[in-house]
Amino acid sequence: MFPQGFLWGVATAAYQIEGAVDEGGRGRSIWDEYCERPGVIVGGETGVVAIDHYHRYREDVGLMRELGVDAYRLSVSWSRVQPTGSGPVNEEGLDFYDRLVDELVAAGIDPAVTLFHWDLPVELQEAGGWLNRETSYRLAEYADIVGRRLGDRVRMWMPLNEPVVHTLYGHALGVHAPGQELGFGALQAAHHQLLGHGLSVQALRAAGCDNIGIASNHAPVHAASESEADVAAAEIYDHIVNWTFADPILRGSYPAEELAAVLQGPVAEDLEVISQPIDWFGINYYEPTLIAAPTSDEGSSGVLEVDLPPGMPFQPVALEGYERTDFGWPIVPAGLREILGIFADRYGDALPPIYITESGASFHDDDPDENGRVDDRRRIDYHREHLHAVREAIEDGVDVRGYFAWSIFDNFEWAAGYKERFGLVHVDYETLVRTPKDSYFWYRDLIAGHASAN
């Protein structure tokens, strides 16, 4: 069993579910623009409608209530609250989140709010986006607005979601919005996101909010062989994708002087802001990565869906011997226990409590059968095994406080469009009918069983 008080949750992101991109005074985000580029999204699909959560949020909260979750991790669309990313508040947009939060509270579900889940307002991007230091301050102003309106009812706050993915995919490789291919030049965008995190922590606390953390993607990194070249390549990769995004927050420093040296601005002073004390640290886990030196002829795999450009000092290679999701990601529950142990060893007493802020898998589920059933036993197995890994980590002494399943609904999966399905609830994208899958009922029963045992 899990400890008493262990938090059971589900998660989504605004652009992936809301739709209504031209309604309620919402401005345009970089994902609106990116989806309009030919050939960048599978099937040319967009989040214009998504699953229409903007209009169907009451129905969706009802499904969460019946599921029995303690908390719902949602994200606020910055461009719905501040259409240009700065300046006047769009009251109609903020009112939507006010109603959503009220609906959740009335259902006995604690709101857990992410402020930035990759959907930067277009005007801020045109001014330089995360390469512009000013964007960090705009995030803090936005945090103040949302915190003052919703802070009396929100249980958990996350200024950022997965800054490593937004940096790597959006700014280094160009396969996510804003579609920049900057290579190592993307590290400046990483630094400014982290600065925005620290400034937003300050702003939220000033607005009377508490219980603040981050949702950050992390996973074990292993060398493809014991050769010096592969070991060195894996260490570089580990520094960049894991510790560049955790050390500044938890240690107040970057993991290597070489990383800090390429950054512009008052880095030392910024690190004092970035390392503002937080109440918990959120880990999003999907898969470990195997890394070789760039001379390897192996194909790209692991955490990256694309080959790295020439000149990179590392190359992800195929992680063999594991069952894979239908997205092609290896299923390695032990990697979750491993990364939790690594965090505990690396940070010791400086590590705050941990939440698993995302864990989930895409399987290409069949449509509901004639009885309305969606058999997704592989997803049940996935969550069962990953929760077992969490329980083992707790037994190892790691202070893990909760688990958010990704995702409650099938939704728009960024560059993969609607092909990949992560949800506990099936969504028919033509009719928008929601149908709970077998995994939904399994998770419901698990939560209920935990509650009765405690």
C-alpha positions, 0 to 999 in steps of 0.5 A, a space after each residue: 500500500 501507499 502511505 496515508 495521504 498519498 495524492 492520486 491525480 490526473 493531468 492535462 494541458 490547455 492547448 491539448 484539450 481546450 479548443 476554442 482558440 478564437 473564443 472568449 478574447 483569447 490571443 494567439 499562441 506559438 502553437 496556433 502558429 506552429 500548427 499552421 506550418 505545412 508538414 510539421 504536425 501529423 495529418 496537418 492537425 491542430 488544437 483548434 477544437 482539441 476535445 472542446 474542454 472549454 465548452 465541456 469542462 463540467 462534463 469533464 470534471 464530472 468524469 474526474 469526480 466519478 474517478 475519485 481523484 484527489 487532484 487535477 493538474 491543469 494548465 492555464 493558457 497564458 494567451 487566454 488570460 493575457 492575449 499578448 502576454 503582457 498588459 491588460 487582463 482578459 477578464 473573460 478568459 480568467 473567468 473561465 478558469 475561475 469557473 473551472 476551479 470552482 467546479 473542481 472544488 465543488 467536486 472535491 478535487 484539488 486544482 493543481 495549476 501549471 502556468 506555462 505548458 509551452 503555449 507562449 503568446 505570439 507577441 512575446 515570441 515576436 519580441 524574442 521569446 525565451 531568448 529575451 530575458 524580459 519574457 521571464 519577467 512577463 511570466 512572473 507578472 502573469 503568475 501574479 495575475 493568476 495567483 491573486 485570482 485563483 490562489 484561495 482555491 488552488 492546492 499546488 502551483 507549477 510555474 513551468 512544465 518540462 522546460 527541458 522538452 520546450 528547450 530541446 524540441 522547441 528551440 534546439 531541434 525545431 520539432 515543436 513550437 516555436 520551431 527554432 533550430 538553435 542547437 546549443 544556442 537553445 541553452 539561453 532559452 533554458 536559462 530564461 525559463 528557469 529565471 521565469 520559474 524563480 521570479 514566478 515563485 516569488 510572485 506567487 508567494 507575494 500573492 499569498 499562494 503556497 505549495 509551489 513546485 515545478 513539473 520537470 522531465 527527468 530519466 536515467 541516462 546510461 552509456 551505450 558501452 563502457 568505452 571512454 567516449 560513450 561514458 563521456 557522451 552520456 555524462 554530457 547528455 545527463 548534465 544537459 537534459 537532467 541536471 541543467 534543469 534541476 541543479 539551478 533550482 535545488 543547488 543554485 548552480 549549473 552542473 558544469 562551468 561550461 554550461 554557465 559560461 555560454 549563458 548571457 546576463 548576470 547568471 550568478 545573480 539569476 541563480 539566486 532567484 532560480 533557487 528560491 525555496 520550493 515546497 516540492 519537486 515534480 518529476 515527469 517520467 516516461 523512459 530512460 535514455 541510452 547514449 553513445 558517442 557521435 561516431 556510433 552508427 546506431 539510429 536515434 531512439 529513447 527520449 528523442 523522436 528525431 535524429 540530432 543534428 551533426 556536431 552534437 557530442 552525443 547520440 541517443 541509441 536504441 534501448 533494446 529488450 523492452 516492450 514498447 508503447 505504440 509511440 515507440 517508447 520503451 516501457 521501463 518502470 525500473 527507470 522511475 525507481 532509479 531516477 527517484 533514487 538518483 535524485 535522493 542521492 544527488 540532493 540529500 536533505 536539500 531535496 523537497 518532497 517529490 510528486 510524479 507529476 506525469 506518467 503515462 503511455 500512448 496505445 492505439 486503443 480500439 474504439 468502444 465496442 458495441 457495449 461501450 467498452 474500451 479494452 486497454 489492458 496494456 495501459 493498466 499494466 503500464 500504470 500498475 508497474 510504474 506505481 509499483 516502482 514508486 512504491 519501491 522508491 518509497 520503501 527505499 526512503 524517497 519521499 514521494 507524495 503523489 502520482 498524476 496519470 497522464 492523461 485523463 483524456 485522449 487529446 492533441 499530442 503536439 507534433 504527433 497530432 491525434 494519432 497518439 492516445 494517452 487517455 484513461 478516457 477515450 475521445 471520439 474526435 468527430 463526435 467528441 463523445 467521452 468513453 471511460 476505458 478499462 484503465 479508468 475503472 482500474 484507476 478508480 478502483 485502485 484509488 477507492 481501495 487505497 482510501 478504504 485501507 487508510 
